[in-house]
């Protein structure tokens, strides 16, 4: 079964540093997403991306965050200057909803655990 | 605005017991989609089921069953004859498709512990 691949699985960074989280969505999917889960809390929407632009973003997704699809396969989330409160599991997801149908909702990657120290 | 409420924060059952996880949702849209995801201790999100708002048929998959009731805005999940491997956090989630939004709104999750 096709998978969404995220790298790295765990990243430790110092406060104030920039990090880039990488994702390879499923090849025929059209919508891409980042979600965040602070330890022990619920999964929260960050941003959705379609047709090479952001289609939706949440209040969490402030100017410190950016997303990019630099080539035909990768989808990245950049945090410019990390803060302690950015420590969380970050999930990438993709979906085939360009057809207007919802099948499995999304396919999630296994997540990147970001630890800011 | 949409909202998902999972009132049960943690549940513990003894192996082979049946357990029901509750989910109540709120949305103004007539077209929406409901989901359950499982998050085992390893951390990934595992898709379990999707339900459309126009399909109230309940579903059974092995030991899992789901009861969708629009009248009470509920989408409950029952595990029959629970096993230790069912121990995980279970999230109910909603896509409320009005205005072209496909954002998943999650509940806070229910942590299920199955004791051998």
Interface residues (C-beta under 8 A of the other chain):
Chain A: X31 X33 X35 X41 X42 X43 X44 X45 X48 X56 X58 X89 X91 X95 X97 X102 X103 X104 X105 X106 X107 X108 X109 X110 X111 X113
Chain B: X33 X35 X37 X43 X44 X45 X47 X50 X52 X91 X93 X95 X97 X101 X102 X103 X104 X105 X106 X107 X108 X109
